[in-house]
Amino acid sequence: MFGVGEIGLAVRDGVAVISLLAPERRNALTVAMARELVDAAAAVDADGSVGAAVIRGEGGHFCAGAHRDALRRRA
């Protein structure tokens, strides 16, 4: 598994699964989470054993978009 934050990455049998791990807010992206997502995608891109990638959300939601509090602090 990748990272210790809100993005998980597992690779098995040539398939990478990137998981959004913030179900309490329907996986809405924070700035830190977006950075982790970019890092996970870069790790997948650099792994020659990966032939396919899946992005999924925990808790029955894919992604509600950007976390509004994070956007408000950036505005």
C-alpha positions in Angstrom: 0.0 0.0 0.0 1.2 3.5 -0.8 1.5 6.5 1.5 0.1 7.0 5.0 -2.5 9.7 4.1 -5.8 9.6 2.2 -4.6 7.9 -1.0 -3.8 4.2 -1.2 -2.0 2.4 -3.9 -1.8 -1.4 -4.4 -0.3 -3.2 -7.3 -1.2 -6.9 -8.0 -0.9 -8.9 -11.1 -0.1 -5.9 -13.3 -3.1 -3.9 -12.1 -2.7 -0.8 -10.0 -5.6 0.3 -7.7 -5.5 3.8 -6.4 -8.0 4.3 -3.6 -9.4 7.6 -2.3 -9.5 7.0 1.5 -11.7 9.8 2.9 -15.2 8.3 3.0 -16.3 10.6 5.9 -16.4 13.5 3.4 -17.3 11.4 0.3 -13.6 11.5 -0.8 -13.7 15.2 -1.5 -10.1 16.3 -2.4 -8.0 18.4 -0.2 -4.8 20.0 -1.4 -2.7 17.4 0.4 -4.9 14.6 -1.0 -4.5 15.9 -4.5 -0.7 15.9 -4.1 -0.8 12.3 -2.8 -2.9 11.4 -5.9 -0.4 12.9 -8.2 2.4 11.0 -6.4 0.5 7.8 -6.7 -0.1 8.3 -10.4 3.6 9.0 -10.9 4.5 5.8 -9.0 2.1 3.8 -11.3 3.6 5.5 -14.4 7.1 4.6 -13.3 6.2 0.9 -12.6 6.8 -1.1 -15.8 4.9 -4.0 -14.4 1.6 -2.1 -14.4 -0.6 -2.6 -17.5 -3.8 -1.1 -16.1 -4.8 1.3 -13.4 -8.1 1.7 -11.5 -9.1 4.7 -9.3 -11.8 4.0 -6.7 -13.3 5.6 -3.7 -13.9 4.1 -0.3 -17.3 4.1 1.4 -19.6 3.9 -1.6 -18.6 7.3 -3.1 -16.1 8.0 -5.8 -15.3 11.7 -5.3 -17.5 14.6 -4.3 -15.0 17.1 -5.9 -12.9 19.6 -4.0 -13.3 19.9 -0.2 -15.0 23.2 0.3 -13.2 24.2 3.4 -9.8 23.7 1.6 -11.0 25.9 -1.2 -12.2 28.5 1.1 -8.8 28.7 2.9 -7.1 29.0 -0.5 -9.4 31.8 -1.8 
